[in-house]
Amino acid sequence: MYSWKTVVWALVLGIIVTLVTGFVNTTPGIVGATWYGWPMSWLKRLVIAPQYNPWRVTVGSLIVDIAFWFVVCWIILFAYCRTCKKSQPQTRRKRRR
């Protein structure tokens, strides 16, 4: 069973990784805009007519990106916690009589 700490840490790390991928240029060759974010592009910078709010955030893609990185981080943390528990020596509790 997993703990809530693992879920919270996975969510925080998923949000951080999503925001860091906002620096990754993923433009598919479309002229007029530069796209950022991976695996889904959630941040777009308009090159044509940049005076009208050149940065656009696609909220749906941002949420899907956060969910994707949350799952990835949760799997990594879950596997890490499982291997740490197996590598620690088992201690026995003394029985009270």
C-alpha positions in Angstrom: 0.0 0.0 0.0 1.2 3.5 -0.7 1.3 6.4 1.7 -0.2 9.8 1.2 3.3 11.3 1.4 4.2 9.5 -1.8 1.2 10.8 -3.6 1.8 14.4 -2.5 5.5 14.2 -3.4 4.6 12.8 -6.8 2.1 15.6 -7.4 4.6 18.3 -6.4 7.3 16.7 -8.6 4.9 16.3 -11.5 4.0 20.0 -11.3 7.7 20.9 -11.2 8.6 18.7 -14.1 5.7 20.1 -16.1 6.8 23.6 -15.5 10.4 22.8 -16.4 9.2 21.2 -19.7 7.8 24.6 -20.5 11.4 25.5 -21.6 11.4 22.6 -24.1 10.7 23.8 -27.6 8.4 21.3 -29.3 7.4 23.3 -32.4 6.2 20.9 -35.1 7.2 23.1 -38.0 4.3 25.4 -37.9 5.1 29.0 -38.9 3.7 31.7 -36.7 3.9 30.2 -33.3 6.5 28.5 -31.1 5.2 25.7 -28.9 6.6 24.6 -25.5 6.0 21.7 -23.2 6.4 17.9 -23.4 4.7 15.5 -24.1 1.9 17.9 -24.8 2.6 21.4 -25.9 0.7 23.6 -23.4 2.5 26.9 -23.8 2.4 28.8 -27.1 4.3 32.0 -28.1 2.9 33.8 -31.1 5.5 35.1 -33.5 3.1 36.8 -35.8 1.4 39.8 -34.2 3.2 39.4 -30.8 1.8 42.7 -29.5 -1.5 41.0 -28.7 -0.6 38.8 -25.8 2.1 36.6 -27.4 2.1 33.9 -24.7 -0.9 31.5 -24.5 -1.5 28.7 -22.1 -3.7 25.8 -23.1 -5.2 24.7 -19.8 -6.4 21.3 -21.0 -3.0 20.3 -22.2 -1.4 21.7 -19.1 -3.6 19.4 -16.9 -2.9 16.4 -19.1 0.8 17.1 -18.8 0.6 17.4 -15.0 -1.3 14.1 -14.9 1.3 12.4 -17.1 4.2 13.6 -15.0 2.4 12.8 -11.8 2.0 9.2 -12.9 5.6 8.9 -14.0 6.9 10.4 -10.7 4.5 8.3 -8.6 5.8 5.1 -10.3 9.4 6.1 -9.7 8.7 7.0 -6.0 6.7 3.8 -5.5 9.5 1.7 -6.9 12.1 3.5 -4.9 10.1 3.1 -1.6 9.6 -0.6 -2.3 13.3 -1.2 -2.9 14.3 0.8 0.2 12.0 -1.3 2.4 13.4 -4.5 1.0 17.0 -3.4 1.6 16.5 -2.4 5.2 17.0 -5.1 7.8 13.8 -6.3 9.4 13.6 -5.6 13.1 11.5 -7.6 15.4 9.4 -6.1 18.1 9.6 -7.5 21.5 6.4 -9.0 22.8 5.0 -7.8 26.0 3.8 -10.4 28.4 
